[in-house]
Amino acid sequence: MDDRGIDQRASFERIRYAQAWEDADVLTQAMGDVSGGDVVAVCSSGDNALALLLNDPARVFAVDISRAQIECLNLRLGAYKALTHSEFLELMGARHSSRRAMLLARALSDAPKQTRAFWTALTPQVEAHGAGGLGKFEGYFRMFSRYLLPLVHGRATVDATVGPRDRAAREVFFDTRFNTWRWRLLVRLFFSRAAMGMLGRDPAFFEHVQGSVADHVFSRLRHAGVDTDPAQNPYLHWIMKRCHGTALPLPWRAEAYEVIRSRLDRIQPVQGTAEALDLDGVAGFYLSDIFEYMSPELAAQVYGTFLDMARPGARLVYWNMMAPRRVPPALAPRVTTQIALETRLKARDMAFFYSDFVVEEVG
């Protein structure tokens, strides 16, 4: 098995994720009290690194091996400074807009030259899809909702999918109107390992995954459609309708916008790997699902590096999609798994792709 890091096995030249696909509400609650401390966060689109500013840390080191993902954060830093909340939503694609080119230029007005060049070249795509819709992952879902979903469900059913109803009604709707044989066939084909690896993620991301990706998606879709309220799910709304409804991800909400804007100077973008940071006394780690891309041996090595950076009480917060990863057995005496907190937050997690959510606290 290939023990090289994911940076050596997958391509990161283009935007892979133009918005966060992990629930920031769950993340910020899991992170706990990091006020006045340093936080290490996987950058990705930058959304969840910015959301962690709501926990009042001294600094957030937003780390990514991809320059394109760092540029997603750099754009947001300019957008929060220059745009009103409603303008930000238009630029990102959460709301329909005919003026995204103008909003993009304003967001880039004080940006570094490299950031301006990166995003200016993408202006036509931003106009068409919003800055939050440009990633490979978002393109995958756009193909799904625009061309394939209409073959299975009409507009009325799609609209009803994200409509408000109680749990009993959600279960009836899912079982009798939504989960048809055509839908099941579409999921089986479009959410296969081959299709998702080619069109949505990267084949290297599935190297350590066992089992059927489609079967996993089936089980998680029921969680999204029945166990949680689809009307409050911004991720499901984007997948089905290519924009957000009344439900927005945490860092894009009006009540969070001004707080994040006032703390932007605490964000430090870093291109590289999180384990290469030279830090001590870190208060918390948001690690996305990075361990899933590693062999168990490499994951144990990287996990140990984070423990050496951490202060007592620091939490490591991360997700697993299909490859089970938790604290390596040799390091287990150094952490305590927050089982009750995990259970409570997993039940609320709107980002339904993941099979597990992990919160481990350093002793």
Helices and strands as residue ranges (DSSP letters): G 6-8, H 24-31, E 38-42, H 47-51, G 52-55, E 59-64, H 67-82, H 85-92, H 100-107, H 113-120, H 123-129, G 131-133, H 136-143, I 144-148, G 149-151, H 155-161, H 167-173, I 174-178, H 181-190, H 193-195, I 196-200, G 203-206, H 213-222, I 223-227, G 230-232, H 234-241, G 250-252, H 254-262, G 264-266, E 267-271, G 274-276, E 282-286, G 290-293, H 296-309, E 310-320, G 329-334, E 335-337, H 339-348, E 356-362
